[in-house]
Amino acid sequence: MHFSMLPVFVLLLPLAEIAGFVIVGRAIGLAATLALVVLGFVVGSFLLRRQGIGILRRMSAEGRNGTMPGRELLDPAMNVIASLLFIIPGFLSDILAILLLIPQVRNLLWRSIAKRFVVVGTGGTGSSASSRPDFRSRPGKSSDSKVVDLDEEDYHREPDGKSPWSGKQLGD
């Protein structure tokens, strides 16, 4: 989805969810519709509690180790997304959540997502970006240092008197 379509999606999704409530409410009644919404919330809360914290810890640990979270983390991540969709009240979000729980749909998503990822190595051997010399390193300095050494002209400059904005205050 292009980001230019995001506002349209954000506006149309609640309208579609409301239409879903009306259609399902007419078909099965108010009490059964509300029961389905509460059931979706309970299922989503249960799934999130079971998968949520563990997957976040594993992804964080892999990120600290410099490895790209891969296919083995896709299934739990999809469970977390499905649980969040179940928690959102509405039938369209519940349908999307159910689809995310189907392994064939996950495989299809993995094939489409994996093409878009570019993994840049942070260490090791191979032809990754890390095998090239670091342009920031200086002789005698460690390339993994977290200190940025700036000269005075790098962070300080005098105002230009010829600039049309010189001497103006905010709001002028």
Backbone as a ProteinNet text record, in pm:
[ID]
protein_1_A
[PRIMARY]
MHFSMLPVFVLLLPLAEIAGFVIVGRAIGLAATLALVVLGFVVGSFLLRRQGIGILRRMSAEGRNGTMPGRELLDPAMNVIASLLFIIPGFLSDILAILLLIPQVRNLLWRSIAKRFVVVGTGGTGSSASSRPDFRSRPGKSSDSKVVDLDEEDYHREPDGKSPWSGKQLGD
[TERTIARY]
84	0	89.3	56.9	130.2	84.1	175.2	140.4	36.6	20.6	-81.7	-221.8	-232.9	-362.4	-397.6	-303.6	-325.3	-439.7	-452	-566.2	-700.5	-706.9	-831.1	-863.8	-762	-781.2	-826.8	-765.1	-799.5	-942.6	-988.9	-1126.4	-1228	-1192.9	-1289.1	-1301.9	-1197.2	-1203.8	-1310.3	-1317.1	-1425	-1563.7	-1578.8	-1708.7	-1745	-1647.5	-1671.8	-1702.6	-1635.3	-1663.1	-1804.3	-1847	-1984.1	-2085.7	-2057.9	-2147.6	-2151.8	-2038.4	-2034.9	-2119	-2112.6	-2196.8	-2344.5	-2382.8	-2524	-2569.3	-2488.3	-2525.5	-2534.9	-2434.6	-2436.2	-2546.7	-2567.3	-2673.6	-2811.1	-2836.2	-2964.6	-2980.3	-2869.4	-2877	-2892.4	-2820.3	-2822.9	-2876.2	-2900.2	-2954.3	-2847.6	-2895.2	-2805	-2723.4	-2787.6	-2718.3	-2607.6	-2637.4	-2537.1	-2422.8	-2453.5	-2349.7	-2255.7	-2312.8	-2229.4	-2148.6	-2208	-2135.8	-2016.6	-2032.7	-1921.1	-1809.4	-1846.9	-1745.9	-1667.5	-1738.7	-1671.6	-1585.4	-1633.7	-1556	-1427.1	-1436	-1317.2	-1216.2	-1264.2	-1175.3	-1106.5	-1183.8	-1127.3	-1022.6	-1053.7	-958.5	-832.1	-847.3	-732.4	-647.8	-711.4	-636.8	-559.7	-622.8	-556.4	-435.7	-453.6	-341.5	-228.6	-263.2	-160.5	-83.6	-152.8	-85.2	8.2	-34.6	44.5	166.2	152.4	259.4	330.9	262.2	312.9	446	457.3	579.3	697.4	674.1	781.7	839.7	754.5	803.3	879.1	832.3	903.5	1041.5	1052.3	1183.3	1276.2	1223.3	1307.6	1353.9	1264.4	1302.9	1406.2	1389.2	1484.8	1621.5	1622.6	1749.8	1819.9	1745.2	1807.1	1858.1	1786.1	1832.5	1961.2	1971.7	2094.9	2211.5	2183.9	2290	2328.1	2253.6	2285.1	2232	2139.8	2082.9	1945	1911.1	1781.7	1676.4	1568.2	1461.6	1406	1402.4	1364.6	1234.7	1228.7	1107.6	1059.3	1151.3	1111.2	1038.2	1054.8	982.8	858.1	837.1	720.1	591.3	587.1	464.3	422.1	511.3	468.8	434.2	505.6	474	335.9	303	169.4	62.7	94.7	0.8	-23.8	80.8	65	-21.8	3.5	-77.3	-221.5	-241.5	-377.6	-446.9	-375.1	-437.9	-477.5	-394.8	-430.9	-552.3	-561.3	-678.4	-804.3	-790.4	-905.5	-953	-861	-897	-973.7	-941.2	-1013.1	-1157	-1255.5	-1393.9	-1432.7	-1480.2	-1524.2	-1506.3	-1585.9	-1584.1	-1480.8	-1453.3	-1350.8	-1211.9	-1184.4	-1055.4	-1046.8	-1158.9	-1158.8	-1134.2	-1190	-1166.9	-1019.6	-960.6	-817.2	-733.8	-774.7	-702.6	-710.6	-826.6	-841.8	-755.5	-750.9	-666.4	-519.1	-475.8	-335.9	-301.6	-400.8	-375.5	-365.2	-396.8	-389.8	-247.2	-182.8	-42.1	-18.7	-111.2	-92.2	-89.6	-170.1	-170.6	-38.4	11.4	140.8	252.3	249.3	351.1	344.5	224.3	207.4	261.3	230.7	282.4	434.7	491.3	636.8	703.7	647.5	707.2	701.6	593.7	585.4	670.3	681.8	759.9	909	950.4	1092.9	1163	1091.4	1151.6	1190.3	1124.4	1145.9	1252	1299.2	1398.1	1538.2	1620.6	1762	1834.7	1913	1985.1	2127.2	2167.6	2303.6	2373.2	2481.3	2552.6	2620.6	2629.3	2697.6	2829.3	2860.6	2985.4	3003.3	3113.2	3136	3207.4	3204.3	3271.6	3169.6	3215.5	3125.5	3134.1	3043.4	3045.9	2944.4	2922	2827.3	2894.4	2817	2869.3	2975.4	2972.7	3068	3208.1	3225.4	3358.7	3435.8	3367.7	3435	3486.9	3590.1	3639.5	3536.8	3532.5	3439.1	3492.6	3415	3460.5	3471.4	3407.6	3412.7	3534.9	3602.1	3714.2	3836.2	3908.1	4030.9	4146.4	4263.7	4378.3	4388.8	4405	4419.9	4288.7	4176.5	4045	3975.1	3894.7	3816.1	3695.1	3664.9	3552.5	3418.4	3417.3	3290.7	3267	3342.4	3328.2	3195.3	3135.8	3009.7	3029.5	3153.6	3185.2	3198.6	3131.6	3142.5	3231.6	3342.2	3439.4	3416.4	3374.6	3348.3	3444.7	3486.8	3563.6	3466	3520.2	3433.1	3352.6	3412.4	3337.8	3229.6	3233.6	3131.2	2998.2	3002.8	2878.6	2852.3	2935.4	2918.3	2942.3	2857.8	2880.9	2818.8	2876.9	2829.4	2714.2	2617.7	2506.5	2556	2492.2	2526.3	2445.5	2511.9	2444.1	2371.9	2406.4	2343	2214.1	2187.6	2069.3	1942.7	1836.7	1712.2	1646.2	1686.8	1626.3	1707.4	1820.4	1901.8	1832	1836.1	1777.5	1628.9	1563.5	1420.1	1392.8	1283.5	1238.1	1125.8	1100.1	993.1	859.8	785.8	656.5	662.3	780.8	791.4	748.8
-116.2	0	123.5	217.4	342.8	430.2	512.6	598.1	702.3	732.7	828.3	770.9	638	573.4	555.9	581.5	560.1	644.1	773.4	848.6	793.8	750.3	693	564.9	482.1	357.5	384.7	483.3	517.3	568.6	637.8	687.3	579.7	492.3	392.8	270.9	235.5	116.7	129.7	239.2	248.6	246.3	307.8	304.6	163	88.8	-49.9	-135.5	-110	-183.8	-155	-29.7	5.7	-62.7	-63.7	-133.8	-282.7	-339.8	-480.4	-505.1	-414.2	-427.2	-426.6	-336.1	-326	-453.1	-501.7	-621.2	-743.6	-763.2	-879.8	-864.3	-745.4	-721.5	-752.1	-716.6	-748.8	-898.7	-965.8	-1109	-1194.4	-1163.4	-1253	-1186.4	-1058.2	-989.9	-917	-827.7	-741.9	-819.8	-907.1	-979.3	-1069.4	-1140.4	-1228.5	-1147.1	-1031.7	-945.6	-896.5	-849.8	-804	-918.8	-1037.9	-1154.7	-1188	-1176.4	-1202	-1099.5	-974.6	-870.4	-896.4	-932.4	-962.8	-1087.6	-1188.4	-1310	-1278.1	-1192.7	-1151.4	-1081.8	-997.2	-929.1	-1028.2	-1125.1	-1224.1	-1310.1	-1355.3	-1435.7	-1355	-1229.9	-1144.8	-1121.2	-1097.8	-1077.8	-1203.2	-1319.7	-1445.8	-1468.2	-1448.6	-1467	-1368.6	-1245.6	-1144.7	-1177.2	-1222.4	-1258	-1376.7	-1472	-1592.4	-1566	-1483.7	-1463.5	-1329.8	-1225.9	-1089.4	-1061.8	-1086	-1051.7	-1135.9	-1264.3	-1353.2	-1313.3	-1280.4	-1244.2	-1112.1	-1017.5	-890.1	-909.3	-996	-1023.2	-1090.5	-1187.8	-1257.7	-1164.2	-1078.5	-984.6	-884.7	-840.5	-747.5	-813.5	-939.4	-1010.6	-1030.9	-1064.6	-1082.4	-950.1	-842.5	-711.2	-670.3	-699.8	-668.6	-752.6	-875.6	-962.2	-927.1	-839.7	-797.1	-889.8	-977.9	-1067.7	-1017.8	-1044.6	-1004.3	-1105.5	-1060.8	-1155.2	-1214.1	-1344.2	-1409.3	-1484.8	-1585.9	-1665.6	-1728.1	-1769.2	-1835.1	-1740.2	-1609.7	-1513.1	-1459.3	-1496.9	-1446.2	-1501.1	-1629.2	-1687.9	-1626.1	-1614.6	-1547.8	-1400.4	-1333.5	-1192.9	-1180.2	-1272.1	-1271.5	-1302	-1386.3	-1411.4	-1284.3	-1206.7	-1080.8	-984	-973.3	-883.7	-931.6	-1063.6	-1119.2	-1091	-1103.5	-1077.6	-931.3	-840.2	-698.3	-670.6	-739.7	-722.7	-779.6	-887.7	-942.1	-844.8	-775.4	-683.9	-563.5	-519.6	-407.7	-451.4	-376.6	-418.9	-403.8	-510.2	-508.3	-643	-667.8	-798.4	-806.9	-696.2	-698.5	-722	-657.6	-680.8	-824.1	-882	-1021.8	-1116.2	-1084.4	-1167.1	-1161.8	-1042.4	-1030.2	-1108.5	-1105.7	-1180.1	-1330.4	-1378.4	-1521.3	-1559.9	-1472.5	-1501	-1508.7	-1422.6	-1425.1	-1550.9	-1617.3	-1740.1	-1863	-1848.1	-1959.9	-1969.5	-2087.2	-2100.6	-2069	-2102.1	-2073.1	-1922.4	-1848.6	-1703	-1645.4	-1700.4	-1656.1	-1682.6	-1799.5	-1831.1	-1732.3	-1701	-1603.4	-1466.7	-1424.3	-1296.6	-1297.8	-1409.1	-1418.1	-1405.5	-1472.1	-1462.7	-1321.1	-1248.3	-1110.9	-1014	-1039.3	-949.4	-973.3	-1098.9	-1132.5	-1068.4	-1044.1	-981.1	-836.6	-773.1	-631.4	-603	-704.8	-685.1	-687.2	-597.1	-595.8	-608.6	-713.5	-737.2	-687.1	-597.6	-544.7	-601.9	-672	-736.2	-636.5	-673.6	-587.1	-645.5	-761.8	-824.3	-952.7	-1020.5	-1147.6	-1128.1	-1233.6	-1229	-1227.4	-1204.7	-1203.4	-1071.3	-1051.6	-930.9	-829.9	-823.6	-726.4	-591.4	-494.1	-359	-351.2	-447.2	-440	-482.5	-543.9	-585	-468.3	-359.1	-240	-159.7	-81.4	-0.4	104.8	135.3	234.9	373.6	455.1	586.9	681.5	647.1	733.5	707.9	596.8	563.5	647	683.1	758.9	674.5	699.2	623	640.8	529.1	532.6	536.5	545.3	548.3	415.8	373.5	251.6	282.4	195.4	221.2	195.7	126.3	101	199.1	307.9	408.2	481.4	519.1	591	741.1	785.8	926.5	989.5	1103	1176.9	1296.1	1304.1	1410.1	1517.7	1635.9	1746.8	1860.9	1926.9	2048.9	2164.5	2282	2395.2	2438.3	2432	2473.7	2373.5	2253.9	2155.5	2187	2253.7	2276.8	2423.2	2510.5	2652.5	2734.1	2831.6	2923.4	3058.3	3160.7	3296.7	3325.4	3406.6	3441.7	3523.2	3500.2	3569.7	3698.7	3811.5	3941	3967.7	3898.7	3919.6	3839.4	3752.4	3667	3749.4	3722.4	3797.8	3767.1	3661.3	3624	3673.9	3734.3	3779.5	3897.7	3898.2	4007.2	3994.6	3893.8	3876.8	3788	3814	3734.3	3642.6	3541.6	3447.3	3522.7	3507.7	3574.9	3701.6	3747.7	3869.9	3842.4
0	0	0	-83.8	-88.1	27.5	78.3	190.5	152.4	24.1	-16.9	-0.2	6.9	26	173.9	263.1	405.9	462.5	432.5	485.9	438	314.3	263	337.7	362.1	435.2	577.8	642.9	780.8	788.9	688.4	688.1	651.2	558.4	511.5	602.4	674.6	760.4	869.7	944.2	1044.6	981.9	865.3	798.5	756.5	707.4	668.7	791.9	903	1026.2	1076.3	1069.5	1110.6	1019.8	890.2	797.3	829.5	867	907.1	1030.9	1129.2	1247.7	1211	1121.9	1082.5	1011.3	918	841.1	932.2	1016.4	1106.1	1209.7	1260.1	1357.7	1301.9	1177.7	1114.6	1093.9	1063.4	1033.2	1158.3	1265.4	1382.6	1508.3	1507.1	1623.7	1703	1788.3	1865	1967.1	2044.1	2150.4	2093.5	1985.5	1925.2	1863.5	1806.1	1749.4	1858.5	1968.9	2080.2	2140.4	2145.7	2197	2107.6	1975	1883.8	1900.5	1923.7	1943.6	2072.3	2179.2	2306.2	2291.8	2219.9	2197.1	2120.9	2021.1	1946.4	2036.1	2126.4	2220.4	2314.2	2364.3	2456.1	2384.9	2262.6	2185.7	2156.9	2117.9	2090.5	2213.4	2327	2451.6	2490	2474.5	2506.8	2416	2285.8	2192	2219.2	2247.6	2273.2	2399.8	2500.8	2625.1	2605.5	2523	2501.1	2413.5	2311.6	2214.2	2226.4	2271.9	2260.6	2324.6	2452.7	2524.8	2476.7	2454.6	2410.7	2276.8	2181.8	2048.2	2052.9	2134.1	2143.7	2204.5	2303.4	2363.5	2263.3	2187.8	2090.4	1979	1929.6	1824.5	1876.9	2000.6	2059.6	2075.7	2120	2137.7	2004.5	1900.6	1769.2	1714.5	1742.6	1698.2	1767.8	1897.3	1970.7	1921.1	1877.8	1826.4	1684	1620.5	1484.9	1377.8	1412.2	1312.6	1272.4	1149.9	1096.4	1138.2	1205.2	1237.5	1108.7	1102.5	978	986.6	905.8	888.9	1019.5	1105.8	1230	1325.2	1305.7	1388	1319.8	1193.4	1122.6	1181.6	1211.4	1263.3	1396.3	1495.3	1618.7	1597.3	1506.9	1479.9	1416	1327	1266.6	1371.4	1469.4	1578.8	1659.7	1683	1756.8	1677.2	1547.4	1463	1459.4	1447	1446.8	1579.7	1689.5	1819.4	1833.3	1783.2	1786.5	1698.1	1585	1498.5	1563.8	1640.1	1712.9	1820.4	1883.7	1992	1937.6	1817.7	1756.1	1729.9	1779.8	1757.5	1610.6	1553.9	1415.5	1351	1248.2	1184.6	1072.3	1005	900.6	960.6	1071.6	1137.1	1188.9	1234	1277.3	1160.7	1045.6	926.2	886.4	890.6	860.9	962.2	1089.1	1192.6	1167.3	1130.2	1100.7	981.2	880	763.7	803	895.6	938.3	1017.9	1070.4	1146.2	1055.8	927.1	832	777.5	790.4	747.5	599.8	510.2	367.9	341.8	415.2	400.6	451.7	561.3	613.2	512.9	449.6	348.5	232.2	188.7	80.6	122	244.4	293.4	304.1	350.4	362.8	226.5	126.3	-7.6	-61.6	-33.5	-83.9	-1.9	129.1	214.2	198.4	186.5	181.4	62.6	-45.1	-162.9	-136	-40.9	-15.6	89.4	160	264.7	207.6	258.4	226.6	358.8	371.8	495.5	478.3	566	564.8	686	661.1	770.5	860.5	988.6	1083.9	1128	1082.7	1121	1044.1	1065.2	997.7	866.9	785.5	657	546.3	426.7	312.8	240.9	148	66.5	115.9	244.3	297.9	310.6	353	367.9	476.8	570.2	679.7	638.2	522.1	480.2	420.1	390.2	340.9	458.9	437.3	549	588.6	715.5	766.5	734.2	663.7	623.5	742.3	853.9	971.2	1057.4	1035	1122.7	1086.1	1189.1	1170.8	1223.3	1175.5	1227.2	1378.1	1447.3	1591.7	1666.5	1594.7	1658.3	1633.4	1727.8	1711.6	1624.7	1527	1437	1504.8	1620.5	1687.5	1802.2	1807.1	1910.9	1894.5	2005.4	2001.4	2018.3	2016.8	2032.7	1895.1	1876.4	1751.7	1778.4	1707	1726.8	1621.6	1665.1	1574.3	1602.2	1496	1511	1529.7	1568.9	1597.6	1474.7	1356.1	1235.7	1196.1	1252.5	1221.4	1289.6	1403.9	1477.4	1509.1	1465	1495.9	1369.6	1347.3	1236.5	1270.9	1214.4	1237.6	1142.3	1185.3	1095.8	976.6	864.5	741.4	735.9	736.6	734.1	603.7	495.3	365.8	351	445.3	436.4	456.8	378.7	396.8	532	599.1	726.7	846.1	822.6	934.8	1002.6	1134.5	1211.2	1232.9	1175	1192.3	1313.5	1379.5	1491.3	1443.7	1520.5	1489	1486.2	1380.4	1367.4	1285	1244.4	1162.8	1021.1
[MASK]
++++++++++++++++++++++++++++++++++++++++++++++++++++++++++++++++++++++++++++++++++++++++++++++++++++++++++++++++++++++++++++++++++++++++++++++++++++++++++++++++++++++++++++

